[in-house]
Amino acid sequence: MKVNGKRVVSRLEEIYQCGKKDDGTYTRMAFSAEDVKGRELFASWAKKLNMTCRMDEAGNLIAHMDGQDNSLPAILMGSHLDTVPDGGKYDGVLGCVGGLEVCETFREEGYVPKHPIEVIVFTDEEGFRFGKGLTGSSAICGQDPDISDSELDIYGEARGSVMQSYGITSADALKAARDPSSVHCFIELHVEQGARLYKTDTPVGVVSSIAGVNRYDITVTGEANHAGSTAMADRKDALVAAAGFINRIPEVTTEYGNEFTVATVGTIKVTPHSVNVIPGTCTFSLEIRDQDAELMSLIEQKLRETLGDICSKYGVSYTFVPTSFHEPAPMSEWVKDNVEQAVKELGIDYSVIPSGAFHDSLIMTSVFPTGMIFVPSEKGISHSRYEYTKDADIENGCNVLLQTVINVDNMTSSC
Ligand SMILES: [Zn+2]
């Protein structure tokens, strides 16, 4: 039994077109008209397969196919259809379209799995609109997605009115929580969004774990003063101290981390932000990612020490405030083994790799047995219009998903 690769590729293109904007970019921001259009298309394909399609209280769109015994827990597949601004064709969409393709292949082959099957389009995975993502998967897992109807998006629109496009409200989101006993496992097919598979020319990645992410806000405080009349020796320049620290981050991370450890400063601002004033404060973000929570703590500690040394050298003070913490998330061993078994059965070359990027699976694996399948992103590019995965890799990935579902379907209980 094999999927129809051409159908998958053409559906990826069709959904991509749903994100077409007047400025020539392709963006399906969560809850936008483009996003709704993409979901309607997905639902229309599901309905053609006689799958029922419903939306839960958190806005997750769920296509359901009966199994031989619907009292058994369901096998879940899926991912997200929302994109970042000017996003790509594959991120998220592949997991949704691939999940439907598995169902369509079953229908065509007259194969009825023992377990019921569901393909989920999760709500607002990307999270750039309100500054927090993984909304739908958090709600399904019974974890508070921390949303309210009154919070404003980056355009100043209230969540309550924005979410009307789905017909949902923040207060009801947690009603989407699912009983873990109703789920056999969850399997997400996704593009790697990194270059490991691409660089090694490996068609499939069996994901071992998803990196944890710790985020901090750092403020260095010096003294704002006249840029013309303050001698160099008399300055307490917050930006110079911050720059000295930021410059050391790669070195410290490489010295104490491993090949997967990354640390990034992604935002920075100075006050008073004037061409003729020495910066009095410099505030910036710091993010540390790794597969090992202890190592992340060690990197944090070493970076704190480095910041402390540099600030005392420049006579400035600092604060180092944790803002969020996500533990590294290992995939379920038995689901991972089933994915690996499926790749072997198909005779496809693969490697076992961690994921540096966030996915709905990061949340799902905390409650449900979860596995992930990666296919290569050309040159490691993602979250971009230049995101590209070869048709052959897409077909391989969908076939691995199909075979994995068949394998887990044949397991009587999750061990
Ligand atoms: Zn994604």
Boltz pocket constraint, residues with backbone or C-beta under 6 A from the ligand:
constraints:
  - pocket:
      binder: B
      contacts: [[A, 80], [A, 91], [A, 92], [A, 125], [A, 190], [A, 358], [A, 359]]
      max_distance: 6.0
